[in-house]
Amino acid sequence: MLTINVAVLLAVVIFFRLRRRTQARSRNDELLTVLIVLAFGVLIAPTTFGQGVAQTMGQIADGITQSGR
């Protein structure tokens, strides 16, 4: 039996959608891409990988904030 992880499937869809040229996108196409990326974020956030990404981004943001002081 084949199982498909929805987060992996969305990652593949996002990859192929972002490879397209920006000039060829309509407003609705861009909105759909944003919704897909949001759904991907919601699916990946509770995982250990998602927590690691959140911590890394927080450290980068803290570093940028402290370098500006």
mmCIF file of the N, C-alpha and C atoms, coordinates in Angstrom:
data_MODEL
# 
_entry.id   MODEL 
# 
loop_
_atom_site.group_PDB 
_atom_site.id 
_atom_site.type_symbol 
_atom_site.label_atom_id 
_atom_site.label_alt_id 
_atom_site.label_comp_id 
_atom_site.label_asym_id 
_atom_site.label_entity_id 
_atom_site.label_seq_id 
_atom_site.pdbx_PDB_ins_code 
_atom_site.Cartn_x 
_atom_site.Cartn_y 
_atom_site.Cartn_z 
_atom_site.occupancy 
_atom_site.B_iso_or_equiv 
_atom_site.pdbx_formal_charge 
_atom_site.auth_seq_id 
_atom_site.auth_comp_id 
_atom_site.auth_asym_id 
_atom_site.auth_atom_id 
_atom_site.pdbx_PDB_model_num 
ATOM 1   N N  . MET A 1 1  ? 0.838  -1.175 0.000   1.00 0.00 ? 1  MET A N  1 
ATOM 2   C CA . MET A 1 1  ? 0.000  0.000  0.000   1.00 0.00 ? 1  MET A CA 1 
ATOM 3   C C  . MET A 1 1  ? 0.887  1.243  0.000   1.00 0.00 ? 1  MET A C  1 
ATOM 4   N N  . LEU A 1 2  ? 0.562  2.192  -0.816  1.00 0.00 ? 2  LEU A N  1 
ATOM 5   C CA . LEU A 1 2  ? 1.338  3.425  -0.952  1.00 0.00 ? 2  LEU A CA 1 
ATOM 6   C C  . LEU A 1 2  ? 0.687  4.525  -0.137  1.00 0.00 ? 2  LEU A C  1 
ATOM 7   N N  . THR A 1 3  ? 1.464  5.165  0.713   1.00 0.00 ? 3  THR A N  1 
ATOM 8   C CA . THR A 1 3  ? 0.959  6.315  1.460   1.00 0.00 ? 3  THR A CA 1 
ATOM 9   C C  . THR A 1 3  ? 1.728  7.547  1.016   1.00 0.00 ? 3  THR A C  1 
ATOM 10  N N  . ILE A 1 4  ? 1.032  8.661  0.993   1.00 0.00 ? 4  ILE A N  1 
ATOM 11  C CA . ILE A 1 4  ? 1.644  9.913  0.573   1.00 0.00 ? 4  ILE A CA 1 
ATOM 12  C C  . ILE A 1 4  ? 1.553  10.897 1.736   1.00 0.00 ? 4  ILE A C  1 
ATOM 13  N N  . ASN A 1 5  ? 2.672  11.423 2.125   1.00 0.00 ? 5  ASN A N  1 
ATOM 14  C CA . ASN A 1 5  ? 2.691  12.451 3.151   1.00 0.00 ? 5  ASN A CA 1 
ATOM 15  C C  . ASN A 1 5  ? 2.225  13.755 2.501   1.00 0.00 ? 5  ASN A C  1 
ATOM 16  N N  . VAL A 1 6  ? 1.194  14.368 3.077   1.00 0.00 ? 6  VAL A N  1 
ATOM 17  C CA . VAL A 1 6  ? 0.617  15.574 2.486   1.00 0.00 ? 6  VAL A CA 1 
ATOM 18  C C  . VAL A 1 6  ? 1.622  16.717 2.476   1.00 0.00 ? 6  VAL A C  1 
ATOM 19  N N  . ALA A 1 7  ? 2.444  16.829 3.512   1.00 0.00 ? 7  ALA A N  1 
ATOM 20  C CA . ALA A 1 7  ? 3.440  17.896 3.560   1.00 0.00 ? 7  ALA A CA 1 
ATOM 21  C C  . ALA A 1 7  ? 4.459  17.737 2.434   1.00 0.00 ? 7  ALA A C  1 
ATOM 22  N N  . VAL A 1 8  ? 4.877  16.511 2.159   1.00 0.00 ? 8  VAL A N  1 
ATOM 23  C CA . VAL A 1 8  ? 5.829  16.276 1.069   1.00 0.00 ? 8  VAL A CA 1 
ATOM 24  C C  . VAL A 1 8  ? 5.180  16.591 -0.272  1.00 0.00 ? 8  VAL A C  1 
ATOM 25  N N  . LEU A 1 9  ? 3.925  16.188 -0.442  1.00 0.00 ? 9  LEU A N  1 
ATOM 26  C CA . LEU A 1 9  ? 3.203  16.490 -1.681  1.00 0.00 ? 9  LEU A CA 1 
ATOM 27  C C  . LEU A 1 9  ? 3.075  17.993 -1.885  1.00 0.00 ? 9  LEU A C  1 
ATOM 28  N N  . LEU A 1 10 ? 2.738  18.735 -0.829  1.00 0.00 ? 10 LEU A N  1 
ATOM 29  C CA . LEU A 1 10 ? 2.646  20.192 -0.952  1.00 0.00 ? 10 LEU A CA 1 
ATOM 30  C C  . LEU A 1 10 ? 4.005  20.814 -1.245  1.00 0.00 ? 10 LEU A C  1 
ATOM 31  N N  . ALA A 1 11 ? 5.074  20.274 -0.677  1.00 0.00 ? 11 ALA A N  1 
ATOM 32  C CA . ALA A 1 11 ? 6.415  20.789 -0.957  1.00 0.00 ? 11 ALA A CA 1 
ATOM 33  C C  . ALA A 1 11 ? 6.757  20.633 -2.437  1.00 0.00 ? 11 ALA A C  1 
ATOM 34  N N  . VAL A 1 12 ? 6.379  19.504 -3.016  1.00 0.00 ? 12 VAL A N  1 
ATOM 35  C CA . VAL A 1 12 ? 6.631  19.286 -4.449  1.00 0.00 ? 12 VAL A CA 1 
ATOM 36  C C  . VAL A 1 12 ? 5.795  20.261 -5.286  1.00 0.00 ? 12 VAL A C  1 
ATOM 37  N N  . VAL A 1 13 ? 4.542  20.443 -4.916  1.00 0.00 ? 13 VAL A N  1 
ATOM 38  C CA . VAL A 1 13 ? 3.677  21.382 -5.644  1.00 0.00 ? 13 VAL A CA 1 
ATOM 39  C C  . VAL A 1 13 ? 4.240  22.795 -5.558  1.00 0.00 ? 13 VAL A C  1 
ATOM 40  N N  . ILE A 1 14 ? 4.673  23.197 -4.362  1.00 0.00 ? 14 ILE A N  1 
ATOM 41  C CA . ILE A 1 14 ? 5.253  24.536 -4.187  1.00 0.00 ? 14 ILE A CA 1 
ATOM 42  C C  . ILE A 1 14 ? 6.506  24.687 -5.036  1.00 0.00 ? 14 ILE A C  1 
ATOM 43  N N  . PHE A 1 15 ? 7.351  23.674 -5.052  1.00 0.00 ? 15 PHE A N  1 
ATOM 44  C CA . PHE A 1 15 ? 8.582  23.738 -5.844  1.00 0.00 ? 15 PHE A CA 1 
ATOM 45  C C  . PHE A 1 15 ? 8.276  23.996 -7.321  1.00 0.00 ? 15 PHE A C  1 
ATOM 46  N N  . PHE A 1 16 ? 7.328  23.251 -7.876  1.00 0.00 ? 16 PHE A N  1 
ATOM 47  C CA . PHE A 1 16 ? 7.021  23.418 -9.295  1.00 0.00 ? 16 PHE A CA 1 
ATOM 48  C C  . PHE A 1 16 ? 6.278  24.716 -9.576  1.00 0.00 ? 16 PHE A C  1 
ATOM 49  N N  . ARG A 1 17 ? 5.470  25.180 -8.638  1.00 0.00 ? 17 ARG A N  1 
ATOM 50  C CA . ARG A 1 17 ? 4.764  26.453 -8.844  1.00 0.00 ? 17 ARG A CA 1 
ATOM 51  C C  . ARG A 1 17 ? 5.737  27.630 -8.804  1.00 0.00 ? 17 ARG A C  1 
ATOM 52  N N  . LEU A 1 18 ? 6.747  27.561 -7.945  1.00 0.00 ? 18 LEU A N  1 
ATOM 53  C CA . LEU A 1 18 ? 7.693  28.670 -7.833  1.00 0.00 ? 18 LEU A CA 1 
ATOM 54  C C  . LEU A 1 18 ? 8.738  28.675 -8.941  1.00 0.00 ? 18 LEU A C  1 
ATOM 55  N N  . ARG A 1 19 ? 8.866  27.587 -9.673  1.00 0.00 ? 19 ARG A N  1 
ATOM 56  C CA . ARG A 1 19 ? 9.808  27.554 -10.792 1.00 0.00 ? 19 ARG A CA 1 
ATOM 57  C C  . ARG A 1 19 ? 9.311  28.363 -11.977 1.00 0.00 ? 19 ARG A C  1 
ATOM 58  N N  . ARG A 1 20 ? 8.004  28.596 -12.029 1.00 0.00 ? 20 ARG A N  1 
ATOM 59  C CA . ARG A 1 20 ? 7.452  29.351 -13.160 1.00 0.00 ? 20 ARG A CA 1 
ATOM 60  C C  . ARG A 1 20 ? 7.878  30.810 -13.098 1.00 0.00 ? 20 ARG A C  1 
ATOM 61  N N  . ARG A 1 21 ? 7.872  31.453 -14.243 1.00 0.00 ? 21 ARG A N  1 
ATOM 62  C CA . ARG A 1 21 ? 8.266  32.855 -14.304 1.00 0.00 ? 21 ARG A CA 1 
ATOM 63  C C  . ARG A 1 21 ? 7.211  33.728 -13.628 1.00 0.00 ? 21 ARG A C  1 
ATOM 64  N N  . THR A 1 22 ? 7.655  34.770 -12.953 1.00 0.00 ? 22 THR A N  1 
ATOM 65  C CA . THR A 1 22 ? 6.756  35.653 -12.220 1.00 0.00 ? 22 THR A CA 1 
ATOM 66  C C  . THR A 1 22 ? 5.832  36.414 -13.163 1.00 0.00 ? 22 THR A C  1 
ATOM 67  N N  . GLN A 1 23 ? 6.315  36.794 -14.331 1.00 0.00 ? 23 GLN A N  1 
ATOM 68  C CA . GLN A 1 23 ? 5.502  37.578 -15.251 1.00 0.00 ? 23 GLN A CA 1 
ATOM 69  C C  . GLN A 1 23 ? 4.304  36.784 -15.769 1.00 0.00 ? 23 GLN A C  1 
ATOM 70  N N  . ALA A 1 24 ? 4.379  35.474 -15.754 1.00 0.00 ? 24 ALA A N  1 
ATOM 71  C CA . ALA A 1 24 ? 3.317  34.653 -16.306 1.00 0.00 ? 24 ALA A CA 1 
ATOM 72  C C  . ALA A 1 24 ? 2.214  34.356 -15.292 1.00 0.00 ? 24 ALA A C  1 
ATOM 73  N N  . ARG A 1 25 ? 2.309  34.883 -14.087 1.00 0.00 ? 25 ARG A N  1 
ATOM 74  C CA . ARG A 1 25 ? 1.338  34.571 -13.051 1.00 0.00 ? 25 ARG A CA 1 
ATOM 75  C C  . ARG A 1 25 ? 0.228  35.604 -12.989 1.00 0.00 ? 25 ARG A C  1 
ATOM 76  N N  . SER A 1 26 ? -0.982 35.132 -12.791 1.00 0.00 ? 26 SER A N  1 
ATOM 77  C CA . SER A 1 26 ? -2.102 36.035 -12.587 1.00 0.00 ? 26 SER A CA 1 
ATOM 78  C C  . SER A 1 26 ? -2.258 36.278 -11.089 1.00 0.00 ? 26 SER A C  1 
ATOM 79  N N  . ARG A 1 27 ? -3.123 37.194 -10.735 1.00 0.00 ? 27 ARG A N  1 
ATOM 80  C CA . ARG A 1 27 ? -3.364 37.507 -9.335  1.00 0.00 ? 27 ARG A CA 1 
ATOM 81  C C  . ARG A 1 27 ? -3.938 36.295 -8.601  1.00 0.00 ? 27 ARG A C  1 
ATOM 82  N N  . ASN A 1 28 ? -4.865 35.577 -9.247  1.00 0.00 ? 28 ASN A N  1 
ATOM 83  C CA . ASN A 1 28 ? -5.451 34.381 -8.639  1.00 0.00 ? 28 ASN A CA 1 
ATOM 84  C C  . ASN A 1 28 ? -4.413 33.277 -8.469  1.00 0.00 ? 28 ASN A C  1 
ATOM 85  N N  . ASP A 1 29 ? -3.503 33.173 -9.425  1.00 0.00 ? 29 ASP A N  1 
ATOM 86  C CA . ASP A 1 29 ? -2.441 32.171 -9.342  1.00 0.00 ? 29 ASP A CA 1 
ATOM 87  C C  . ASP A 1 29 ? -1.526 32.453 -8.156  1.00 0.00 ? 29 ASP A C  1 
ATOM 88  N N  . GLU A 1 30 ? -1.196 33.714 -7.943  1.00 0.00 ? 30 GLU A N  1 
ATOM 89  C CA . GLU A 1 30 ? -0.359 34.082 -6.802  1.00 0.00 ? 30 GLU A CA 1 
ATOM 90  C C  . GLU A 1 30 ? -1.089 33.823 -5.491  1.00 0.00 ? 30 GLU A C  1 
ATOM 91  N N  . LEU A 1 31 ? -2.390 34.095 -5.431  1.00 0.00 ? 31 LEU A N  1 
ATOM 92  C CA . LEU A 1 31 ? -3.178 33.838 -4.233  1.00 0.00 ? 31 LEU A CA 1 
ATOM 93  C C  . LEU A 1 31 ? -3.216 32.344 -3.917  1.00 0.00 ? 31 LEU A C  1 
ATOM 94  N N  . LEU A 1 32 ? -3.367 31.529 -4.932  1.00 0.00 ? 32 LEU A N  1 
ATOM 95  C CA . LEU A 1 32 ? -3.380 30.082 -4.732  1.00 0.00 ? 32 LEU A CA 1 
ATOM 96  C C  . LEU A 1 32 ? -2.033 29.601 -4.199  1.00 0.00 ? 32 LEU A C  1 
ATOM 97  N N  . THR A 1 33 ? -0.949 30.151 -4.710  1.00 0.00 ? 33 THR A N  1 
ATOM 98  C CA . THR A 1 33 ? 0.385  29.787 -4.228  1.00 0.00 ? 33 THR A CA 1 
ATOM 99  C C  . THR A 1 33 ? 0.542  30.156 -2.753  1.00 0.00 ? 33 THR A C  1 
ATOM 100 N N  . VAL A 1 34 ? 0.068  31.327 -2.375  1.00 0.00 ? 34 VAL A N  1 
ATOM 101 C CA . VAL A 1 34 ? 0.148  31.756 -0.974  1.00 0.00 ? 34 VAL A CA 1 
ATOM 102 C C  . VAL A 1 34 ? -0.658 30.817 -0.086  1.00 0.00 ? 34 VAL A C  1 
ATOM 103 N N  . LEU A 1 35 ? -1.850 30.433 -0.512  1.00 0.00 ? 35 LEU A N  1 
ATOM 104 C CA . LEU A 1 35 ? -2.676 29.518 0.284   1.00 0.00 ? 35 LEU A CA 1 
ATOM 105 C C  . LEU A 1 35 ? -2.016 28.145 0.424   1.00 0.00 ? 35 LEU A C  1 
ATOM 106 N N  . ILE A 1 36 ? -1.387 27.666 -0.633  1.00 0.00 ? 36 ILE A N  1 
ATOM 107 C CA . ILE A 1 36 ? -0.695 26.377 -0.570  1.00 0.00 ? 36 ILE A CA 1 
ATOM 108 C C  . ILE A 1 36 ? 0.480  26.454 0.396   1.00 0.00 ? 36 ILE A C  1 
ATOM 109 N N  . VAL A 1 37 ? 1.227  27.555 0.354   1.00 0.00 ? 37 VAL A N  1 
ATOM 110 C CA . VAL A 1 37 ? 2.370  27.717 1.252   1.00 0.00 ? 37 VAL A CA 1 
ATOM 111 C C  . VAL A 1 37 ? 1.891  27.817 2.709   1.00 0.00 ? 37 VAL A C  1 
ATOM 112 N N  . LEU A 1 38 ? 0.781  28.504 2.950   1.00 0.00 ? 38 LEU A N  1 
ATOM 113 C CA . LEU A 1 38 ? 0.234  28.573 4.302   1.00 0.00 ? 38 LEU A CA 1 
ATOM 114 C C  . LEU A 1 38 ? -0.185 27.196 4.806   1.00 0.00 ? 38 LEU A C  1 
ATOM 115 N N  . ALA A 1 39 ? -0.835 26.419 3.956   1.00 0.00 ? 39 ALA A N  1 
ATOM 116 C CA . ALA A 1 39 ? -1.231 25.059 4.341   1.00 0.00 ? 39 ALA A CA 1 
ATOM 117 C C  . ALA A 1 39 ? 0.005  24.217 4.641   1.00 0.00 ? 39 ALA A C  1 
ATOM 118 N N  . PHE A 1 40 ? 1.058  24.379 3.852   1.00 0.00 ? 40 PHE A N  1 
ATOM 119 C CA . PHE A 1 40 ? 2.313  23.658 4.085   1.00 0.00 ? 40 PHE A CA 1 
ATOM 120 C C  . PHE A 1 40 ? 2.902  24.041 5.438   1.00 0.00 ? 40 PHE A C  1 
ATOM 121 N N  . GLY A 1 41 ? 2.874  25.325 5.753   1.00 0.00 ? 41 GLY A N  1 
ATOM 122 C CA . GLY A 1 41 ? 3.399  25.793 7.028   1.00 0.00 ? 41 GLY A CA 1 
ATOM 123 C C  . GLY A 1 41 ? 2.628  25.230 8.209   1.00 0.00 ? 41 GLY A C  1 
ATOM 124 N N  . VAL A 1 42 ? 1.313  25.161 8.078   1.00 0.00 ? 42 VAL A N  1 
ATOM 125 C CA . VAL A 1 42 ? 0.493  24.606 9.155   1.00 0.00 ? 42 VAL A CA 1 
ATOM 126 C C  . VAL A 1 42 ? 0.788  23.125 9.339   1.00 0.00 ? 42 VAL A C  1 
ATOM 127 N N  . LEU A 1 43 ? 1.007  22.397 8.255   1.00 0.00 ? 43 LEU A N  1 
ATOM 128 C CA . LEU A 1 43 ? 1.288  20.972 8.348   1.00 0.00 ? 43 LEU A CA 1 
ATOM 129 C C  . LEU A 1 43 ? 2.672  20.682 8.916   1.00 0.00 ? 43 LEU A C  1 
ATOM 130 N N  . ILE A 1 44 ? 3.646  21.528 8.608   1.00 0.00 ? 44 ILE A N  1 
ATOM 131 C CA . ILE A 1 44 ? 5.026  21.234 9.014   1.00 0.00 ? 44 ILE A CA 1 
ATOM 132 C C  . ILE A 1 44 ? 5.374  21.833 10.380  1.00 0.00 ? 44 ILE A C  1 
ATOM 133 N N  . ALA A 1 45 ? 4.590  22.800 10.873  1.00 0.00 ? 45 ALA A N  1 
ATOM 134 C CA . ALA A 1 45 ? 4.920  23.486 12.123  1.00 0.00 ? 45 ALA A CA 1 
ATOM 135 C C  . ALA A 1 45 ? 5.034  22.563 13.332  1.00 0.00 ? 45 ALA A C  1 
ATOM 136 N N  . PRO A 1 46 ? 4.129  21.601 13.537  1.00 0.00 ? 46 PRO A N  1 
ATOM 137 C CA . PRO A 1 46 ? 4.249  20.784 14.747  1.00 0.00 ? 46 PRO A CA 1 
ATOM 138 C C  . PRO A 1 46 ? 5.346  19.718 14.705  1.00 0.00 ? 46 PRO A C  1 
ATOM 139 N N  . THR A 1 47 ? 5.989  19.521 13.580  1.00 0.00 ? 47 THR A N  1 
ATOM 140 C CA . THR A 1 47 ? 7.029  18.499 13.477  1.00 0.00 ? 47 THR A CA 1 
ATOM 141 C C  . THR A 1 47 ? 8.333  19.008 14.079  1.00 0.00 ? 47 THR A C  1 
ATOM 142 N N  . THR A 1 48 ? 9.255  18.102 14.338  1.00 0.00 ? 48 THR A N  1 
ATOM 143 C CA . THR A 1 48 ? 10.554 18.513 14.892  1.00 0.00 ? 48 THR A CA 1 
ATOM 144 C C  . THR A 1 48 ? 11.319 19.373 13.888  1.00 0.00 ? 48 THR A C  1 
ATOM 145 N N  . PHE A 1 49 ? 11.178 19.070 12.598  1.00 0.00 ? 49 PHE A N  1 
ATOM 146 C CA . PHE A 1 49 ? 11.822 19.896 11.571  1.00 0.00 ? 49 PHE A CA 1 
ATOM 147 C C  . PHE A 1 49 ? 11.257 21.310 11.604  1.00 0.00 ? 49 PHE A C  1 
ATOM 148 N N  . GLY A 1 50 ? 9.947  21.421 11.708  1.00 0.00 ? 50 GLY A N  1 
ATOM 149 C CA . GLY A 1 50 ? 9.300  22.732 11.762  1.00 0.00 ? 50 GLY A CA 1 
ATOM 150 C C  . GLY A 1 50 ? 9.727  23.527 12.983  1.00 0.00 ? 50 GLY A C  1 
ATOM 151 N N  . GLN A 1 51 ? 9.854  22.849 14.132  1.00 0.00 ? 51 GLN A N  1 
ATOM 152 C CA . GLN A 1 51 ? 10.309 23.520 15.344  1.00 0.00 ? 51 GLN A CA 1 
ATOM 153 C C  . GLN A 1 51 ? 11.756 23.992 15.191  1.00 0.00 ? 51 GLN A C  1 
ATOM 154 N N  . GLY A 1 52 ? 12.581 23.190 14.544  1.00 0.00 ? 52 GLY A N  1 
ATOM 155 C CA . GLY A 1 52 ? 13.967 23.581 14.308  1.00 0.00 ? 52 GLY A CA 1 
ATOM 156 C C  . GLY A 1 52 ? 14.070 24.789 13.400  1.00 0.00 ? 52 GLY A C  1 
ATOM 157 N N  . VAL A 1 53 ? 13.244 24.823 12.352  1.00 0.00 ? 53 VAL A N  1 
ATOM 158 C CA . VAL A 1 53 ? 13.223 25.973 11.445  1.00 0.00 ? 53 VAL A CA 1 
ATOM 159 C C  . VAL A 1 53 ? 12.776 27.223 12.195  1.00 0.00 ? 53 VAL A C  1 
ATOM 160 N N  . ALA A 1 54 ? 11.744 27.085 13.040  1.00 0.00 ? 54 ALA A N  1 
ATOM 161 C CA . ALA A 1 54 ? 11.249 28.236 13.806  1.00 0.00 ? 54 ALA A CA 1 
ATOM 162 C C  . ALA A 1 54 ? 12.319 28.763 14.758  1.00 0.00 ? 54 ALA A C  1 
ATOM 163 N N  . GLN A 1 55 ? 13.046 27.868 15.423  1.00 0.00 ? 55 GLN A N  1 
ATOM 164 C CA . GLN A 1 55 ? 14.107 28.299 16.331  1.00 0.00 ? 55 GLN A CA 1 
ATOM 165 C C  . GLN A 1 55 ? 15.244 28.975 15.574  1.00 0.00 ? 55 GLN A C  1 
ATOM 166 N N  . THR A 1 56 ? 15.599 28.422 14.421  1.00 0.00 ? 56 THR A N  1 
ATOM 167 C CA . THR A 1 56 ? 16.670 29.009 13.613  1.00 0.00 ? 56 THR A CA 1 
ATOM 168 C C  . THR A 1 56 ? 16.279 30.401 13.130  1.00 0.00 ? 56 THR A C  1 
ATOM 169 N N  . MET A 1 57 ? 15.044 30.545 12.663  1.00 0.00 ? 57 MET A N  1 
ATOM 170 C CA . MET A 1 57 ? 14.583 31.860 12.193  1.00 0.00 ? 57 MET A CA 1 
ATOM 171 C C  . MET A 1 57 ? 14.532 32.853 13.352  1.00 0.00 ? 57 MET A C  1 
ATOM 172 N N  . GLY A 1 58 ? 14.152 32.390 14.544  1.00 0.00 ? 58 GLY A N  1 
ATOM 173 C CA . GLY A 1 58 ? 14.141 33.260 15.713  1.00 0.00 ? 58 GLY A CA 1 
ATOM 174 C C  . GLY A 1 58 ? 15.536 33.736 16.084  1.00 0.00 ? 58 GLY A C  1 
ATOM 175 N N  . GLN A 1 59 ? 16.512 32.838 15.988  1.00 0.00 ? 59 GLN A N  1 
ATOM 176 C CA . GLN A 1 59 ? 17.896 33.219 16.286  1.00 0.00 ? 59 GLN A CA 1 
ATOM 177 C C  . GLN A 1 59 ? 18.418 34.217 15.256  1.00 0.00 ? 59 GLN A C  1 
ATOM 178 N N  . ILE A 1 60 ? 18.075 34.020 14.003  1.00 0.00 ? 60 ILE A N  1 
ATOM 179 C CA . ILE A 1 60 ? 18.497 34.963 12.956  1.00 0.00 ? 60 ILE A CA 1 
ATOM 180 C C  . ILE A 1 60 ? 17.871 36.333 13.201  1.00 0.00 ? 60 ILE A C  1 
ATOM 181 N N  . ALA A 1 61 ? 16.584 36.338 13.546  1.00 0.00 ? 61 ALA A N  1 
ATOM 182 C CA . ALA A 1 61 ? 15.898 37.609 13.816  1.00 0.00 ? 61 ALA A CA 1 
ATOM 183 C C  . ALA A 1 61 ? 16.508 38.315 15.031  1.00 0.00 ? 61 ALA A C  1 
ATOM 184 N N  . ASP A 1 62 ? 16.833 37.554 16.069  1.00 0.00 ? 62 ASP A N  1 
ATOM 185 C CA . ASP A 1 62 ? 17.485 38.144 17.242  1.00 0.00 ? 62 ASP A CA 1 
ATOM 186 C C  . ASP A 1 62 ? 18.853 38.717 16.880  1.00 0.00 ? 62 ASP A C  1 
ATOM 187 N N  . GLY A 1 63 ? 19.610 37.982 16.066  1.00 0.00 ? 63 GLY A N  1 
ATOM 188 C CA . GLY A 1 63 ? 20.922 38.474 15.641  1.00 0.00 ? 63 GLY A CA 1 
ATOM 189 C C  . GLY A 1 63 ? 20.826 39.755 14.848  1.00 0.00 ? 63 GLY A C  1 
ATOM 190 N N  . ILE A 1 64 ? 19.833 39.838 13.959  1.00 0.00 ? 64 ILE A N  1 
ATOM 191 C CA . ILE A 1 64 ? 19.645 41.062 13.168  1.00 0.00 ? 64 ILE A CA 1 
ATOM 192 C C  . ILE A 1 64 ? 19.237 42.222 14.071  1.00 0.00 ? 64 ILE A C  1 
ATOM 193 N N  . THR A 1 65 ? 18.360 41.947 15.029  1.00 0.00 ? 65 THR A N  1 
ATOM 194 C CA . THR A 1 65 ? 17.902 42.982 15.943  1.00 0.00 ? 65 THR A CA 1 
ATOM 195 C C  . THR A 1 65 ? 19.052 43.510 16.794  1.00 0.00 ? 65 THR A C  1 
ATOM 196 N N  . GLN A 1 66 ? 19.888 42.593 17.300  1.00 0.00 ? 66 GLN A N  1 
ATOM 197 C CA . GLN A 1 66 ? 20.998 43.028 18.146  1.00 0.00 ? 66 GLN A CA 1 
ATOM 198 C C  . GLN A 1 66 ? 22.102 43.707 17.355  1.00 0.00 ? 66 GLN A C  1 
ATOM 199 N N  . SER A 1 67 ? 22.261 43.342 16.083  1.00 0.00 ? 67 SER A N  1 
ATOM 200 C CA . SER A 1 67 ? 23.294 44.002 15.286  1.00 0.00 ? 67 SER A CA 1 
ATOM 201 C C  . SER A 1 67 ? 22.889 45.437 14.939  1.00 0.00 ? 67 SER A C  1 
ATOM 202 N N  . GLY A 1 68 ? 21.602 45.726 14.962  1.00 0.00 ? 68 GLY A N  1 
ATOM 203 C CA . GLY A 1 68 ? 21.129 47.084 14.676  1.00 0.00 ? 68 GLY A CA 1 
ATOM 204 C C  . GLY A 1 68 ? 21.250 48.031 15.857  1.00 0.00 ? 68 GLY A C  1 
ATOM 205 N N  . ARG A 1 69 ? 21.539 47.492 17.036  1.00 0.00 ? 69 ARG A N  1 
ATOM 206 C CA . ARG A 1 69 ? 21.633 48.335 18.237  1.00 0.00 ? 69 ARG A CA 1 
ATOM 207 C C  . ARG A 1 69 ? 22.979 48.935 18.419  1.00 0.00 ? 69 ARG A C  1 
# 
